[in-house]
């Protein structure tokens, strides 16, 4: 078994590396391609064609879990509280508008399309959260990073990061934890308690953390960060708290130390490796037939939620005092959805058959994968060809 | 002259500086010290990328812009050919037998064959020092002579 497991892991890493080469050549984000690579070698596609396929072994599943943990660790690490405080007046307007419009649109879509409030709450998160990773990379690639529109885009992403941390904590406890609020109360209690303890540790633990990380050896440094992060995330999951939120807390704690940049520098390869495994795993679980099955739902969601982001982003740009053209670009930039929508989808699958009927969980999952594939490509394309969209703006001298 | 500094999560820091007439220079410094330099001609225009520099290139360019960059020359290895003779620079190091004695006392010309054509002391240069010139620690002797004569002086300086 071990030899076939190693071969399967080899196929997985080779597949993500190969599509990475393609992404590099074509100048597109590799994230959708990692998912496609997972789909191509899974039991539905490769297996359906009678070829050997990659199983969802425990190794891949845990690797994907680590991908989630490291993605959220970095989110916490790069969480820019200073920006929130400095730009609070404009950022609050932009962030609240972004949340109010898109979360509401997502909630309505999910509720209407899947006929369940629980699915609505999940779809709300999937539709609301833009992709920090893809958007930041595209801003750099297009040179928008040096333009005023980068301010509201990055600010809105920071605001979303904060909201999504709270959202994941609440959703994993309430929506996925128990049936009714009363049943969920103990779970929520434990979760709140755990996060409160973690919060206190973050607040007062900086000296201890700094001592822990104070080593000249890159090897020991990486092992200590990985050990701390995975242990806390694992403990969180064991007591029924979202491992993603716990990792986010660890990230913010590390971000307060003087070693924040060192963590970023040395752990980035680890994060990128496991994040690729996570996207691949998402594809591995995806039955293309299921995605085709929710195609009508998907079409409606894309048609409604893409313009919603453009509108709320445009308003965010206006809140920052930008011109019409630049405000429109803020909206276009925020269309891209990615890693966090998939993390929410993964949380939904984990609850399949307990709080959510299996069929519904599968539908929401298939929807999320299709949605991210469409929106990550659409968002990037909209940014690249923003000039064509900008032409439709009323001329403003 | 205001410099605007902002954080770019996951990337690094961004610095913006107005350079008059609405024109702006934007520098993105990545965590790996890579630098991208953009120019925005006016507030309504798009930024154009001018440079993409590795950290070494960025450091070098920075020091040129600061006026702090020059190729320092190791004076010990600098020679100027004059037919057979060459000009050499010799530092009178701490504790050298030369320090505190005049050129006449040292009898440099007769002992080695080189002529001391100038002495550099700090910022000033004493050209054609007379035989009664007293040498001090840290002086640079500028001498002219053949390679063999220069080697003899090197031995004398010890």
Interface residues (C-beta under 8 A of the other chain):
Chain A: X74 X78 X79 X80 X82 X83 X132 X133 X136 X140 X143 X144 X145 X146 X147 X148 X150 X151 X154 X157 X158 X261 X264 X265 X323 X325
Chain B: X6 X7 X8 X9 X10 X11 X14 X16 X26 X28 X31 X32 X36 X38 X40 X43 X44 X46 X47 X48 X49
